[in-house]
């Protein structure tokens, strides 16, 4: 699980003097370690605030935010302002939720092999991919 690239993440990274990727890793690891959120596909594509477990008490969340503040070296007030609005994502390649993109359509051209002595090799001319989690579609199909 990771944090989606955003202006808020970049602002927190600038304030802490770390890269956005490092900040993402720190925030997610602290949230998971303190059991404020769970690494569940249902939490992909939603904000940290919306992903907080229902049985988590305010003190637990406050302690987690304090740990994030200390790990990043930024004011606690800044963490309270930014972290709840950060969006969680999975670790795969969907730009919306971080889910896995699966090829659902495409056109291919044989570029090698004869099919008799050597197996055929194909190169994609274009492909359409669909996220298995949220249904987002991307295609690099040319318009003719």
N, C-alpha and C positions, 0 to 999 in steps of 0.2 A: 504494500500500500504506500502511496505517496501523496504529496500535495500538488494540485493542479497549478501550473504556471499562471501567475496573475500579478497585477500591480501590487497587491497587498503582500504577496510573498516576496517580491523584489524589494519592497520598502523595508520589510523585516530583515531581509538579507543585508541591505545597505546599512541599517541601524546596527546590526550585529558584526559587520565586517566579514561575514562568511558568504559563501556562494548560496544560491537559491536551492541547489540540490542538498547541500549540507543542512540548511535550515529545515528543509522538508524532512530529511531523515531524523533530525533531532526532535522535531515536533511530533511526528508520527510515533517514534520510539517511546517518547514520554507518555503520549496518550495511551498507547497500548500497554506499556509497563504499569501504569497507574490504573489500568482497567476502566478508563473513562469511555473508550470506544472499543469495538471489536473489529478484527480484520475479517469482515464479512462482505461478500459482494453486494448485499443490500445497501451498504454504506458508500458504495462507489458512486460518484457523481452528485453527492449531497454535501452540504456544509458540515464542518466539525460540530457546530451547534445542533444540527438536526441528527447527527450520528451518535450523540451522547446517549449512553444506555439509560433506560428509564429508572433503574434501581441505583444509579450513582447519586450520592448526596453532594450538596454544594461544597462541603469541606474537602471532599475528594477532588473535585474539579479545581478548587482553589489551590490545593497542594500541588496538583499537576501543573497548573499555570505558573506557579512559583518555581517549580523545577525547570520548566521551559525557559523562564526568564533568566534563571541562574546559568543554565547551559548556554544560552545565546549571549548573555551579558547585556541584556537590554532591560529597560524599566518594566516593572510588572504591569503598570498601567497600559503600556504599549501592547503587551501580550494579551491583556483582557480586551483591548480594542480590536486587534487584528485576528487572532487565532480563531475565534468562533466563526468568522466569515470566510475562512479558507475552505476550499473545496477538496474533498478526498477523492482519490482515484485509485484504480487498480494499477498493476505494474505492466500491463500489456500495451497494445498500440492504438486503442480507440481514443481519439482526441476528446470525446465527450465524457466518458466514464473510466477509461483505462482498462476496459475489457478486451477480450481477444477478438481480433478481426479475422473473419473466415471468408475465403474466396467463394462467392456465390454465382459468379458469371464471368465470362471472359472470352477472348478470342486468341488462339495460339497458332504459331507457325512452326513447322518442322524445320529445325536448323542443323540437325546432325543425325547420324545413324541411318541405316537403310531399312531397318525393320526385319531383315532376314539374318544377317550375320552379326550385326550390332543393333542394340535396342535404339528406337527412335528417341531423339532429344527435341524438346519443344521450348520455344521462347514465347513469352507472353507479348501479344500486341497491345492488349488492354485487359484490365481486370476490374471487376466490381467486388468490393469487400463489404461485408455486413458484420456488425458487432453482435456477438452471441449473447451479450448481456442487455444492452439498451436498444438494439436494432438500428443504430446509426449506420448509414450507407455512404461509401465513398467510391468513386469511380474515376479512372483516368481514360475513359472511352473518348476517342476523338469525335468531334462533330463533323460529319461529312457534308 
